[in-house]
Amino acid sequence: MPFVVRNPSDGVYAATDDYVHAMEVTNPSRFLFVAGTMGLDAEGKAPEGLEAQLALVWSNIRRILAEADMTTDNIVRLTSYLRDPAYAQANQDARIAALGDHRVPTTAIVAQTLSPEWLVEIEVVAAA
């Protein structure tokens, strides 16, 4: 199933190196919609610190994807919910590390989380 990056070069601002404007999914047989995933351990506890939570978020996302026989290469859309705008760079760095060369449409939103200990939440859509 091919993914086709759609990054127009005129009439819209340029995409940066860490995301694409759009991803066309050609003939998918399956979609996986992953709920907002937090950096919580198996007992539902959030470690202290943004980096620790980001590491757990991505570990949790990889585990959920694996349940559907998918990897981060199957992600076609990603939305991050950050408790503080100061978390944007660390979130971007963690996303780039998790996705490698795979670039997807992404949005980051600053929002109050349901618990003050939850610093970041990420939801993804994957296709296969």
MOPAC internal coordinates of N, CA, C and O (Angstrom, degrees):
PM7 1SCF
backbone

  N    0.0000 0     0.00 0     0.00 0    0    0    0
  C    1.4393 1     0.00 0     0.00 0    1    0    0
  C    1.5250 1   108.48 1     0.00 0    2    1    0
  O    1.2310 1   120.01 1   -67.40 1    3    2    1
  N    1.3032 1   117.59 1   112.60 1    3    2    1
  C    1.4684 1   120.04 1  -178.86 1    5    3    2
  C    1.5290 1   112.75 1   -76.75 1    6    5    3
  O    1.2310 1   121.44 1   -37.69 1    7    6    5
  N    1.3121 1   114.86 1   142.31 1    7    6    5
  C    1.4554 1   122.50 1   167.60 1    9    7    6
  C    1.5134 1   106.05 1  -104.22 1   10    9    7
  O    1.2310 1   120.19 1   -46.70 1   11   10    9
  N    1.3220 1   117.24 1   133.30 1   11   10    9
  C    1.4546 1   121.30 1  -179.54 1   13   11   10
  C    1.5246 1   108.30 1  -118.36 1   14   13   11
  O    1.2310 1   120.57 1   -63.16 1   15   14   13
  N    1.3208 1   116.51 1   116.84 1   15   14   13
  C    1.4643 1   121.51 1   177.85 1   17   15   14
  C    1.5218 1   108.31 1   -72.52 1   18   17   15
  O    1.2310 1   120.69 1   -46.06 1   19   18   17
  N    1.3174 1   116.29 1   133.94 1   19   18   17
  C    1.4624 1   122.59 1   177.33 1   21   19   18
  C    1.5308 1   107.62 1  -119.53 1   22   21   19
  O    1.2310 1   120.88 1   -81.84 1   23   22   21
  N    1.3204 1   115.93 1    98.16 1   23   22   21
  C    1.4638 1   123.93 1   179.74 1   25   23   22
  C    1.5202 1   108.86 1  -124.82 1   26   25   23
  O    1.2310 1   119.43 1   -94.41 1   27   26   25
  N    1.3302 1   118.69 1    85.59 1   27   26   25
  C    1.4605 1   118.91 1   179.18 1   29   27   26
  C    1.5182 1   111.21 1   -60.00 1   30   29   27
  O    1.2310 1   120.75 1   -35.90 1   31   30   29
  N    1.3153 1   116.17 1   144.10 1   31   30   29
  C    1.4692 1   120.16 1  -177.46 1   33   31   30
  C    1.5242 1   112.34 1  -101.65 1   34   33   31
  O    1.2310 1   119.88 1   176.65 1   35   34   33
  N    1.3264 1   117.83 1    -3.35 1   35   34   33
  C    1.4650 1   119.70 1   177.00 1   37   35   34
  C    1.5245 1   109.22 1  -137.71 1   38   37   35
  O    1.2310 1   120.84 1   -29.08 1   39   38   37
  N    1.3098 1   115.99 1   150.92 1   39   38   37
  C    1.4503 1   121.56 1   177.28 1   41   39   38
  C    1.5122 1   115.94 1    81.04 1   42   41   39
  O    1.2310 1   120.06 1  -179.97 1   43   42   41
  N    1.3313 1   117.50 1     0.03 1   43   42   41
  C    1.4619 1   122.02 1   178.13 1   45   43   42
  C    1.5309 1   107.16 1  -151.57 1   46   45   43
  O    1.2310 1   120.51 1   -26.55 1   47   46   45
  N    1.3149 1   116.62 1   153.45 1   47   46   45
  C    1.4622 1   119.67 1   178.72 1   49   47   46
  C    1.5210 1   110.25 1   -62.30 1   50   49   47
  O    1.2310 1   121.20 1   -27.81 1   51   50   49
  N    1.3056 1   115.32 1   152.19 1   51   50   49
  C    1.4644 1   120.74 1  -177.00 1   53   51   50
  C    1.5262 1   111.22 1   -73.10 1   54   53   51
  O    1.2310 1   121.04 1   -39.03 1   55   54   53
  N    1.3187 1   115.62 1   140.97 1   55   54   53
  C    1.4654 1   120.64 1   171.12 1   57   55   54
  C    1.5200 1   107.85 1   -72.32 1   58   57   55
  O    1.2310 1   120.63 1   -32.03 1   59   58   57
  N    1.3297 1   116.39 1   147.97 1   59   58   57
  C    1.4576 1   119.93 1   177.06 1   61   59   58
  C    1.5273 1   109.22 1   -88.32 1   62   61   59
  O    1.2310 1   120.28 1    -1.64 1   63   62   61
  N    1.3163 1   117.07 1   178.36 1   63   62   61
  C    1.4604 1   121.91 1  -175.22 1   65   63   62
  C    1.5225 1   114.49 1   -66.73 1   66   65   63
  O    1.2310 1   119.74 1   164.87 1   67   66   65
  N    1.3342 1   118.11 1   -15.13 1   67   66   65
  C    1.4587 1   119.37 1  -173.37 1   69   67   66
  C    1.5273 1   114.55 1  -100.73 1   70   69   67
  O    1.2310 1   119.29 1  -177.90 1   71   70   69
  N    1.3395 1   118.97 1     2.10 1   71   70   69
  C    1.4663 1   120.30 1   177.39 1   73   71   70
  C    1.5155 1   109.56 1  -157.31 1   74   73   71
  O    1.2310 1   120.73 1    -7.15 1   75   74   73
  N    1.3344 1   116.22 1   172.85 1   75   74   73
  C    1.4616 1   122.60 1   174.34 1   77   75   74
  C    1.5161 1   108.09 1  -124.08 1   78   77   75
  O    1.2310 1   120.99 1   -23.91 1   79   78   77
  N    1.3376 1   115.72 1   156.09 1   79   78   77
  C    1.4685 1   118.87 1   177.99 1   81   79   78
  C    1.5257 1   112.07 1   -66.96 1   82   81   79
  O    1.2310 1   120.39 1   138.84 1   83   82   81
  N    1.3204 1   116.86 1   -41.16 1   83   82   81
  C    1.4651 1   119.77 1  -176.13 1   85   83   82
  C    1.5204 1   110.13 1  -152.52 1   86   85   83
  O    1.2310 1   121.78 1   -25.87 1   87   86   85
  N    1.3231 1   114.19 1   154.13 1   87   86   85
  C    1.4578 1   121.57 1   177.28 1   89   87   86
  C    1.5204 1   107.35 1  -130.57 1   90   89   87
  O    1.2310 1   121.08 1   -61.63 1   91   90   89
  N    1.3037 1   115.53 1   118.37 1   91   90   89
  C    1.4621 1   120.41 1   175.48 1   93   91   90
  C    1.5227 1   108.54 1   -90.70 1   94   93   91
  O    1.2310 1   120.64 1   -49.91 1   95   94   93
  N    1.3099 1   116.38 1   130.09 1   95   94   93
  C    1.4504 1   122.16 1   179.16 1   97   95   94
  C    1.5274 1   107.00 1  -107.36 1   98   97   95
  O    1.2310 1   120.79 1   -64.08 1   99   98   97
  N    1.3206 1   116.09 1   115.92 1   99   98   97
  C    1.4511 1   121.49 1  -176.20 1  101   99   98
  C    1.5210 1   110.49 1   -95.63 1  102  101   99
  O    1.2310 1   120.74 1   -59.06 1  103  102  101
  N    1.3142 1   116.18 1   120.94 1  103  102  101
  C    1.4653 1   123.25 1   176.12 1  105  103  102
  C    1.5281 1   114.80 1    52.73 1  106  105  103
  O    1.2310 1   119.62 1  -126.13 1  107  106  105
  N    1.3330 1   118.34 1    53.87 1  107  106  105
  C    1.4639 1   117.87 1   175.62 1  109  107  106
  C    1.5243 1   110.07 1   -70.71 1  110  109  107
  O    1.2310 1   121.21 1   -32.43 1  111  110  109
  N    1.3061 1   115.29 1   147.57 1  111  110  109
  C    1.4609 1   118.86 1   173.60 1  113  111  110
  C    1.5259 1   111.01 1   -98.94 1  114  113  111
  O    1.2310 1   120.63 1   159.36 1  115  114  113
  N    1.3546 1   116.41 1   -20.64 1  115  114  113
  C    1.4657 1   120.69 1  -179.38 1  117  115  114
  C    1.5244 1   110.18 1  -146.01 1  118  117  115
  O    1.2310 1   120.80 1   -34.87 1  119  118  117
  N    1.3227 1   116.07 1   145.13 1  119  118  117
  C    1.4571 1   123.06 1   167.71 1  121  119  118
  C    1.5174 1   107.95 1  -119.75 1  122  121  119
  O    1.2310 1   120.75 1   -34.47 1  123  122  121
  N    1.3328 1   116.16 1   145.53 1  123  122  121
  C    1.4564 1   122.18 1   175.03 1  125  123  122
  C    1.5209 1   107.07 1  -125.07 1  126  125  123
  O    1.2310 1   120.33 1   -60.89 1  127  126  125
  N    1.3311 1   116.98 1   119.11 1  127  126  125
  C    1.4564 1   122.57 1   178.23 1  129  127  126
  C    1.5241 1   107.35 1  -102.82 1  130  129  127
  O    1.2310 1   120.83 1   -67.87 1  131  130  129
  N    1.3225 1   116.02 1   112.13 1  131  130  129
  C    1.4656 1   121.36 1  -175.36 1  133  131  130
  C    1.5214 1   109.05 1   -98.12 1  134  133  131
  O    1.2310 1   120.77 1   -53.77 1  135  134  133
  N    1.3096 1   116.14 1   126.23 1  135  134  133
  C    1.4606 1   122.17 1   178.03 1  137  135  134
  C    1.5227 1   110.24 1   -59.55 1  138  137  135
  O    1.2310 1   120.78 1   -17.96 1  139  138  137
  N    1.3103 1   116.12 1   162.04 1  139  138  137
  C    1.4514 1   119.92 1   173.98 1  141  139  138
  C    1.5204 1   109.42 1   -51.89 1  142  141  139
  O    1.2310 1   120.72 1   -57.14 1  143  142  141
  N    1.3180 1   116.23 1   122.86 1  143  142  141
  C    1.4623 1   122.41 1  -174.67 1  145  143  142
  C    1.5184 1   108.73 1  -111.41 1  146  145  143
  O    1.2310 1   120.74 1   -48.49 1  147  146  145
  N    1.3124 1   116.20 1   131.51 1  147  146  145
  C    1.4559 1   121.23 1  -176.31 1  149  147  146
  C    1.5178 1   111.34 1  -108.07 1  150  149  147
  O    1.2310 1   121.49 1   -12.18 1  151  150  149
  N    1.3147 1   114.75 1   167.82 1  151  150  149
  C    1.4553 1   121.44 1   177.26 1  153  151  150
  C    1.5009 1   110.78 1   -85.52 1  154  153  151
  O    1.2310 1   121.10 1  -112.93 1  155  154  153
  N    1.3137 1   115.50 1    67.07 1  155  154  153
  C    1.4549 1   121.73 1   179.04 1  157  155  154
  C    1.5189 1   108.96 1  -113.18 1  158  157  155
  O    1.2310 1   120.77 1   -35.52 1  159  158  157
  N    1.3333 1   116.14 1   144.48 1  159  158  157
  C    1.4589 1   119.76 1   177.74 1  161  159  158
  C    1.5287 1   109.59 1   -79.42 1  162  161  159
  O    1.2310 1   120.28 1     3.18 1  163  162  161
  N    1.3275 1   117.07 1  -176.82 1  163  162  161
  C    1.4630 1   121.87 1  -176.30 1  165  163  162
  C    1.5234 1   112.92 1   -62.50 1  166  165  163
  O    1.2310 1   120.32 1   158.76 1  167  166  165
  N    1.3167 1   116.99 1   -21.24 1  167  166  165
  C    1.4680 1   121.03 1   177.93 1  169  167  166
  C    1.5264 1   111.76 1   -92.26 1  170  169  167
  O    1.2310 1   120.34 1  -178.53 1  171  170  169
  N    1.3411 1   116.96 1     1.47 1  171  170  169
  C    1.4633 1   120.77 1   178.95 1  173  171  170
  C    1.5203 1   114.06 1    83.46 1  174  173  171
  O    1.2310 1   120.38 1  -161.37 1  175  174  173
  N    1.3170 1   116.88 1    18.63 1  175  174  173
  C    1.4663 1   121.58 1  -179.14 1  177  175  174
  C    1.5241 1   110.23 1  -101.92 1  178  177  175
  O    1.2310 1   121.02 1   -39.76 1  179  178  177
  N    1.3232 1   115.66 1   140.24 1  179  178  177
  C    1.4638 1   121.79 1   177.48 1  181  179  178
  C    1.5270 1   109.19 1   -93.64 1  182  181  179
  O    1.2310 1   120.03 1   -53.32 1  183  182  181
  N    1.3366 1   117.55 1   126.68 1  183  182  181
  C    1.4651 1   118.51 1   174.91 1  185  183  182
  C    1.5207 1   109.52 1   -71.05 1  186  185  183
  O    1.2310 1   121.14 1   -17.62 1  187  186  185
  N    1.3111 1   115.43 1   162.38 1  187  186  185
  C    1.4605 1   119.38 1   176.41 1  189  187  186
  C    1.5155 1   109.62 1   -75.54 1  190  189  187
  O    1.2310 1   120.58 1   -39.49 1  191  190  189
  N    1.3152 1   116.50 1   140.51 1  191  190  189
  C    1.4549 1   121.84 1   173.11 1  193  191  190
  C    1.5204 1   113.62 1    97.22 1  194  193  191
  O    1.2310 1   122.00 1   -39.65 1  195  194  193
  N    1.3061 1   113.79 1   140.35 1  195  194  193
  C    1.4525 1   121.79 1  -177.78 1  197  195  194
  C    1.5233 1   112.62 1   -62.55 1  198  197  195
  O    1.2310 1   119.76 1   134.11 1  199  198  197
  N    1.3333 1   118.07 1   -45.89 1  199  198  197
  C    1.4605 1   120.75 1  -177.24 1  201  199  198
  C    1.5226 1   111.43 1   -60.86 1  202  201  199
  O    1.2310 1   120.24 1   138.25 1  203  202  201
  N    1.3283 1   117.14 1   -41.75 1  203  202  201
  C    1.4709 1   120.80 1   178.96 1  205  203  202
  C    1.5262 1   110.56 1   -64.39 1  206  205  203
  O    1.2310 1   120.45 1   140.00 1  207  206  205
  N    1.3258 1   116.75 1   -40.00 1  207  206  205
  C    1.4583 1   119.42 1   178.86 1  209  207  206
  C    1.5247 1   111.55 1   -69.43 1  210  209  207
  O    1.2310 1   120.08 1   139.97 1  211  210  209
  N    1.3276 1   117.46 1   -40.03 1  211  210  209
  C    1.4640 1   119.77 1   177.30 1  213  211  210
  C    1.5265 1   111.27 1   -61.95 1  214  213  211
  O    1.2310 1   120.39 1   139.47 1  215  214  213
  N    1.3225 1   116.87 1   -40.53 1  215  214  213
  C    1.4598 1   119.93 1   177.92 1  217  215  214
  C    1.5322 1   110.62 1   -61.46 1  218  217  215
  O    1.2310 1   120.12 1   138.72 1  219  218  217
  N    1.3235 1   117.38 1   -41.28 1  219  218  217
  C    1.4570 1   120.83 1   178.89 1  221  219  218
  C    1.5218 1   111.85 1   -70.81 1  222  221  219
  O    1.2310 1   119.87 1   141.75 1  223  222  221
  N    1.3289 1   117.84 1   -38.25 1  223  222  221
  C    1.4650 1   120.61 1   176.76 1  225  223  222
  C    1.5227 1   109.10 1   -54.82 1  226  225  223
  O    1.2310 1   120.70 1   128.69 1  227  226  225
  N    1.3311 1   116.27 1   -51.31 1  227  226  225
  C    1.4642 1   119.78 1  -176.88 1  229  227  226
  C    1.5216 1   112.03 1   -68.57 1  230  229  227
  O    1.2310 1   119.69 1   145.73 1  231  230  229
  N    1.3113 1   118.19 1   -34.27 1  231  230  229
  C    1.4577 1   120.87 1   174.39 1  233  231  230
  C    1.5330 1   109.84 1   -63.72 1  234  233  231
  O    1.2310 1   120.38 1   135.71 1  235  234  233
  N    1.3174 1   116.87 1   -44.29 1  235  234  233
  C    1.4610 1   121.55 1   179.01 1  237  235  234
  C    1.5313 1   111.11 1   -64.42 1  238  237  235
  O    1.2310 1   120.02 1   138.15 1  239  238  237
  N    1.3271 1   117.56 1   -41.85 1  239  238  237
  C    1.4686 1   120.89 1   178.25 1  241  239  238
  C    1.5292 1   110.00 1   -62.67 1  242  241  239
  O    1.2310 1   120.22 1   134.43 1  243  242  241
  N    1.3400 1   117.18 1   -45.57 1  243  242  241
  C    1.4609 1   119.54 1   178.70 1  245  243  242
  C    1.5330 1   111.39 1   -59.36 1  246  245  243
  O    1.2310 1   120.11 1   140.99 1  247  246  245
  N    1.3309 1   117.39 1   -39.01 1  247  246  245
  C    1.4709 1   121.20 1   179.76 1  249  247  246
  C    1.5246 1   110.79 1   -66.69 1  250  249  247
  O    1.2310 1   120.27 1   137.17 1  251  250  249
  N    1.3228 1   117.10 1   -42.83 1  251  250  249
  C    1.4700 1   121.29 1   179.12 1  253  251  250
  C    1.5259 1   109.92 1   -64.25 1  254  253  251
  O    1.2310 1   120.23 1   135.73 1  255  254  253
  N    1.3269 1   117.17 1   -44.27 1  255  254  253
  C    1.4609 1   120.79 1   177.65 1  257  255  254
  C    1.5281 1   110.80 1   -60.75 1  258  257  255
  O    1.2310 1   120.32 1   137.26 1  259  258  257
  N    1.3294 1   117.00 1   -42.74 1  259  258  257
  C    1.4658 1   121.14 1  -179.30 1  261  259  258
  C    1.5243 1   111.32 1   -60.19 1  262  261  259
  O    1.2310 1   120.19 1   146.17 1  263  262  261
  N    1.3123 1   117.24 1   -33.83 1  263  262  261
  C    1.4617 1   121.22 1   178.10 1  265  263  262
  C    1.5362 1   110.95 1   -59.59 1  266  265  263
  O    1.2310 1   120.78 1   151.98 1  267  266  265
  N    1.3376 1   116.11 1   -28.02 1  267  266  265
  C    1.4683 1   121.81 1   178.61 1  269  267  266
  C    1.5310 1   111.21 1  -101.74 1  270  269  267
  O    1.2310 1   120.34 1  -162.88 1  271  270  269
  N    1.3179 1   116.96 1    17.12 1  271  270  269
  C    1.4691 1   122.10 1  -177.30 1  273  271  270
  C    1.5224 1   111.62 1    56.13 1  274  273  271
  O    1.2310 1   121.04 1  -135.80 1  275  274  273
  N    1.3241 1   115.62 1    44.20 1  275  274  273
  C    1.4579 1   122.44 1   177.86 1  277  275  274
  C    1.5290 1   109.13 1  -128.27 1  278  277  275
  O    1.2310 1   121.24 1   -13.00 1  279  278  277
  N    1.3335 1   115.24 1   167.00 1  279  278  277
  C    1.4595 1   122.83 1   174.99 1  281  279  278
  C    1.5253 1   107.79 1  -130.50 1  282  281  279
  O    1.2310 1   120.99 1     2.10 1  283  282  281
  N    1.3135 1   115.72 1  -177.90 1  283  282  281
  C    1.4695 1   119.23 1   177.19 1  285  283  282
  C    1.5277 1   111.84 1   -63.53 1  286  285  283
  O    1.2310 1   119.86 1   160.79 1  287  286  285
  N    1.3284 1   117.88 1   -19.21 1  287  286  285
  C    1.4614 1   120.60 1   175.50 1  289  287  286
  C    1.5223 1   112.53 1   -66.59 1  290  289  287
  O    1.2310 1   120.01 1   162.80 1  291  290  289
  N    1.3288 1   117.58 1   -17.20 1  291  290  289
  C    1.4528 1   121.71 1   178.89 1  293  291  290
  C    1.5328 1   112.95 1   -87.75 1  294  293  291
  O    1.2310 1   120.06 1   171.21 1  295  294  293
  N    1.3343 1   117.49 1    -8.79 1  295  294  293
  C    1.4638 1   120.08 1  -179.51 1  297  295  294
  C    1.5242 1   109.72 1   -66.59 1  298  297  295
  O    1.2310 1   120.86 1   -48.67 1  299  298  297
  N    1.3372 1   115.97 1   131.33 1  299  298  297
  C    1.4611 1   121.28 1   178.80 1  301  299  298
  C    1.5295 1   112.34 1  -119.83 1  302  301  299
  O    1.2310 1   119.41 1   172.94 1  303  302  301
  N    1.3135 1   118.73 1    -7.06 1  303  302  301
  C    1.4684 1   122.76 1   178.27 1  305  303  302
  C    1.5076 1   108.56 1  -159.13 1  306  305  303
  O    1.2310 1   120.47 1   -38.31 1  307  306  305
  N    1.3446 1   116.70 1   141.69 1  307  306  305
  C    1.4579 1   121.15 1  -176.92 1  309  307  306
  C    1.5228 1   109.43 1  -143.83 1  310  309  307
  O    1.2310 1   120.93 1   -46.04 1  311  310  309
  N    1.3259 1   115.83 1   133.96 1  311  310  309
  C    1.4704 1   121.67 1   174.53 1  313  311  310
  C    1.5260 1   108.26 1  -127.17 1  314  313  311
  O    1.2310 1   120.93 1   -51.39 1  315  314  313
  N    1.3342 1   115.82 1   128.61 1  315  314  313
  C    1.4668 1   122.10 1   177.02 1  317  315  314
  C    1.5188 1   109.00 1  -107.44 1  318  317  315
  O    1.2310 1   120.76 1   -43.15 1  319  318  317
  N    1.3167 1   116.15 1   136.85 1  319  318  317
  C    1.4619 1   122.89 1   174.66 1  321  319  318
  C    1.5206 1   106.39 1  -113.65 1  322  321  319
  O    1.2310 1   120.68 1   -66.06 1  323  322  321
  N    1.3091 1   116.30 1   113.94 1  323  322  321
  C    1.4635 1   122.50 1  -175.83 1  325  323  322
  C    1.5231 1   109.49 1  -107.95 1  326  325  323
  O    1.2310 1   120.56 1   -43.24 1  327  326  325
  N    1.3092 1   116.54 1   136.76 1  327  326  325
  C    1.4630 1   120.23 1   178.75 1  329  327  326
  C    1.5344 1   111.45 1   -71.70 1  330  329  327
  O    1.2310 1   120.10 1   155.69 1  331  330  329
  N    1.3292 1   117.41 1   -24.31 1  331  330  329
  C    1.4630 1   121.75 1  -176.11 1  333  331  330
  C    1.5246 1   108.39 1  -142.76 1  334  333  331
  O    1.2310 1   119.71 1   -43.03 1  335  334  333
  N    1.3479 1   118.15 1   136.97 1  335  334  333
  C    1.4619 1   118.98 1   178.79 1  337  335  334
  C    1.5256 1   113.23 1   -61.95 1  338  337  335
  O    1.2310 1   119.95 1   159.29 1  339  338  337
  N    1.3127 1   117.70 1   -20.71 1  339  338  337
  C    1.4668 1   121.27 1   178.05 1  341  339  338
  C    1.5310 1   111.50 1   -66.75 1  342  341  339
  O    1.2310 1   119.65 1   167.11 1  343  342  341
  N    1.3327 1   118.28 1   -12.89 1  343  342  341
  C    1.4637 1   122.06 1  -179.38 1  345  343  342
  C    1.5270 1   112.85 1   -84.49 1  346  345  343
  O    1.2310 1   119.96 1   176.21 1  347  346  345
  N    1.3247 1   117.68 1    -3.79 1  347  346  345
  C    1.4692 1   120.87 1  -172.37 1  349  347  346
  C    1.5314 1   112.99 1   -59.00 1  350  349  347
  O    1.2310 1   119.73 1   133.32 1  351  350  349
  N    1.3001 1   118.12 1   -46.68 1  351  350  349
  C    1.4685 1   120.23 1  -176.60 1  353  351  350
  C    1.5271 1   111.73 1   -65.75 1  354  353  351
  O    1.2310 1   120.40 1   134.62 1  355  354  353
  N    1.3314 1   116.83 1   -45.38 1  355  354  353
  C    1.4691 1   119.75 1   179.08 1  357  355  354
  C    1.5231 1   110.41 1   -62.98 1  358  357  355
  O    1.2310 1   120.23 1   141.13 1  359  358  357
  N    1.3251 1   117.16 1   -38.87 1  359  358  357
  C    1.4613 1   120.86 1   177.43 1  361  359  358
  C    1.5258 1   110.49 1   -64.02 1  362  361  359
  O    1.2310 1   120.19 1   135.71 1  363  362  361
  N    1.3207 1   117.23 1   -44.29 1  363  362  361
  C    1.4637 1   121.36 1   178.10 1  365  363  362
  C    1.5295 1   110.21 1   -60.70 1  366  365  363
  O    1.2310 1   120.39 1   133.40 1  367  366  365
  N    1.3098 1   116.86 1   -46.60 1  367  366  365
  C    1.4647 1   120.89 1  -179.41 1  369  367  366
  C    1.5299 1   111.41 1   -60.72 1  370  369  367
  O    1.2310 1   120.34 1   137.68 1  371  370  369
  N    1.3402 1   116.95 1   -42.32 1  371  370  369
  C    1.4642 1   120.96 1   179.39 1  373  371  370
  C    1.5277 1   110.75 1   -66.44 1  374  373  371
  O    1.2310 1   120.60 1   140.63 1  375  374  373
  N    1.3331 1   116.46 1   -39.37 1  375  374  373
  C    1.4679 1   120.12 1   178.78 1  377  375  374
  C    1.5249 1   110.96 1   -63.77 1  378  377  375
  O    1.2310 1   120.32 1   134.32 1  379  378  377
  N    1.3245 1   116.99 1   -45.68 1  379  378  377
  C    1.4682 1   121.33 1   179.32 1  381  379  378
  C    1.5250 1   110.22 1   -62.12 1  382  381  379
  O    1.2310 1   120.30 1   137.47 1  383  382  381
  N    1.3247 1   117.03 1   -42.53 1  383  382  381
  C    1.4703 1   120.37 1   178.37 1  385  383  382
  C    1.5259 1   110.74 1   -63.67 1  386  385  383
  O    1.2310 1   120.12 1   139.75 1  387  386  385
  N    1.3146 1   117.38 1   -40.25 1  387  386  385
  C    1.4638 1   120.93 1  -178.03 1  389  387  386
  C    1.5178 1   112.44 1   -71.48 1  390  389  387
  O    1.2310 1   120.19 1   144.76 1  391  390  389
  N    1.3288 1   117.25 1   -35.24 1  391  390  389
  C    1.4615 1   120.83 1  -175.19 1  393  391  390
  C    1.5223 1   113.76 1   -94.32 1  394  393  391
  O    1.2310 1   119.68 1   167.34 1  395  394  393
  N    1.3245 1   118.21 1   -12.66 1  395  394  393
  C    1.4647 1   120.12 1  -177.31 1  397  395  394
  C    1.5164 1   109.96 1    61.11 1  398  397  395
  O    1.2310 1   119.93 1    51.04 1  399  398  397
  N    1.3220 1   117.74 1  -128.96 1  399  398  397
  C    1.4617 1   121.85 1  -179.81 1  401  399  398
  C    1.5213 1   113.38 1   -83.70 1  402  401  399
  O    1.2310 1   119.70 1   175.56 1  403  402  401
  N    1.2990 1   118.18 1    -4.44 1  403  402  401
  C    1.4688 1   122.95 1  -179.24 1  405  403  402
  C    1.5253 1   109.16 1   -75.96 1  406  405  403
  O    1.2310 1   120.33 1   -62.84 1  407  406  405
  N    1.3141 1   116.97 1   117.16 1  407  406  405
  C    1.4683 1   121.60 1   179.65 1  409  407  406
  C    1.5162 1   109.22 1  -111.64 1  410  409  407
  O    1.2310 1   120.79 1   -42.87 1  411  410  409
  N    1.3360 1   116.10 1   137.13 1  411  410  409
  C    1.4609 1   121.94 1  -177.20 1  413  411  410
  C    1.5254 1   109.52 1  -133.89 1  414  413  411
  O    1.2310 1   120.28 1   -18.21 1  415  414  413
  N    1.3348 1   117.07 1   161.79 1  415  414  413
  C    1.4555 1   119.30 1   171.06 1  417  415  414
  C    1.5305 1   108.75 1   -62.00 1  418  417  415
  O    1.2310 1   120.53 1   -46.33 1  419  418  417
  N    1.3009 1   116.59 1   133.67 1  419  418  417
  C    1.4575 1   120.50 1  -176.48 1  421  419  418
  C    1.5201 1   110.61 1  -142.19 1  422  421  419
  O    1.2310 1   121.46 1   -31.73 1  423  422  421
  N    1.3118 1   114.81 1   148.27 1  423  422  421
  C    1.4588 1   122.11 1   176.67 1  425  423  422
  C    1.5191 1   107.42 1  -134.58 1  426  425  423
  O    1.2310 1   120.73 1   -39.92 1  427  426  425
  N    1.3311 1   116.22 1   140.08 1  427  426  425
  C    1.4630 1   121.14 1   173.07 1  429  427  426
  C    1.5218 1   107.93 1  -118.49 1  430  429  427
  O    1.2310 1   121.25 1   -48.50 1  431  430  429
  N    1.3101 1   115.22 1   131.50 1  431  430  429
  C    1.4533 1   122.43 1  -177.90 1  433  431  430
  C    1.5229 1   108.12 1  -124.88 1  434  433  431
  O    1.2310 1   120.44 1   -44.12 1  435  434  433
  N    1.3138 1   116.77 1   135.88 1  435  434  433
  C    1.4606 1   120.72 1   174.59 1  437  435  434
  C    1.5264 1   106.87 1   -91.82 1  438  437  435
  O    1.2310 1   121.09 1   -56.41 1  439  438  437
  N    1.3444 1   115.52 1   123.59 1  439  438  437
  C    1.4565 1   120.74 1  -175.59 1  441  439  438
  C    1.5184 1   110.09 1  -148.68 1  442  441  439
  O    1.2310 1   121.29 1   -26.54 1  443  442  441
  N    1.3045 1   115.13 1   153.46 1  443  442  441
  C    1.4558 1   119.03 1   173.49 1  445  443  442
  C    1.5224 1   107.93 1   -77.47 1  446  445  443
  O    1.2310 1   120.37 1   -52.71 1  447  446  445
  N    1.3082 1   116.90 1   127.29 1  447  446  445
  C    1.4639 1   120.77 1   178.34 1  449  447  446
  C    1.5306 1   109.52 1   -83.10 1  450  449  447
  O    1.2310 1   120.80 1   -14.63 1  451  450  449
  N    1.3168 1   116.08 1   165.37 1  451  450  449
  C    1.4651 1   119.83 1  -177.08 1  453  451  450
  C    1.5217 1   113.05 1   -68.42 1  454  453  451
  O    1.2310 1   120.53 1   156.64 1  455  454  453
  N    1.3194 1   116.60 1   -23.36 1  455  454  453
  C    1.4580 1   121.79 1   177.05 1  457  455  454
  C    1.5258 1   108.09 1  -129.74 1  458  457  455
  O    1.2310 1   119.48 1   -42.98 1  459  458  457
  N    1.3208 1   118.60 1   137.02 1  459  458  457
  C    1.4706 1   119.76 1  -178.45 1  461  459  458
  C    1.5291 1   113.50 1   -64.58 1  462  461  459
  O    1.2310 1   119.79 1   160.79 1  463  462  461
  N    1.3363 1   118.00 1   -19.21 1  463  462  461
  C    1.4663 1   120.93 1   178.04 1  465  463  462
  C    1.5218 1   111.89 1   -75.61 1  466  465  463
  O    1.2310 1   119.55 1   158.84 1  467  466  465
  N    1.3342 1   118.47 1   -21.16 1  467  466  465
  C    1.4585 1   122.96 1  -178.35 1  469  467  466
  C    1.5204 1   108.47 1   -84.04 1  470  469  467
  O    1.2310 1   120.25 1   -69.14 1  471  470  469
  N    1.3203 1   117.14 1   110.86 1  471  470  469
  C    1.4591 1   121.94 1  -173.69 1  473  471  470
  C    1.5256 1   113.66 1   -93.23 1  474  473  471
  O    1.2310 1   120.38 1   156.52 1  475  474  473
  N    1.3263 1   116.88 1   -23.48 1  475  474  473
  C    1.4654 1   121.22 1  -177.09 1  477  475  474
  C    1.5284 1   108.62 1  -152.67 1  478  477  475
  O    1.2310 1   121.50 1   -32.76 1  479  478  477
  N    1.3191 1   114.74 1   147.24 1  479  478  477
  C    1.4630 1   122.28 1   175.04 1  481  479  478
  C    1.5236 1   106.51 1  -139.59 1  482  481  479
  O    1.2310 1   120.05 1   -43.22 1  483  482  481
  N    1.3206 1   117.51 1   136.78 1  483  482  481
  C    1.4666 1   121.06 1  -177.57 1  485  483  482
  C    1.5235 1   108.79 1  -129.84 1  486  485  483
  O    1.2310 1   121.31 1   -47.63 1  487  486  485
  N    1.3415 1   115.10 1   132.37 1  487  486  485
  C    1.4657 1   119.31 1   172.89 1  489  487  486
  C    1.5077 1   108.85 1  -117.97 1  490  489  487
  O    1.2310 1   121.13 1   -33.67 1  491  490  489
  N    1.3148 1   115.43 1   146.33 1  491  490  489
  C    1.4645 1   120.33 1  -178.66 1  493  491  490
  C    1.5260 1   110.19 1  -134.06 1  494  493  491
  O    1.2310 1   122.02 1   -21.85 1  495  494  493
  N    1.3185 1   113.73 1   158.15 1  495  494  493
  C    1.4544 1   123.10 1   167.89 1  497  495  494
  C    1.5274 1   105.58 1  -119.63 1  498  497  495
  O    1.2310 1   121.11 1   -47.83 1  499  498  497
  N    1.3209 1   115.49 1   132.17 1  499  498  497
  C    1.4613 1   121.13 1   178.90 1  501  499  498
  C    1.5242 1   108.66 1  -123.69 1  502  501  499
  O    1.2310 1   120.97 1   -24.79 1  503  502  501
  N    1.3301 1   115.74 1   155.21 1  503  502  501
  C    1.4588 1   120.78 1   179.33 1  505  503  502
  C    1.5181 1   110.05 1  -138.34 1  506  505  503
  O    1.2310 1   121.66 1   -31.32 1  507  506  505
  N    1.3126 1   114.43 1   148.68 1  507  506  505
  C    1.4678 1   120.56 1   176.95 1  509  507  506
  C    1.5149 1   109.28 1  -142.92 1  510  509  507
  O    1.2310 1   120.10 1   180.00 1  511  510  509

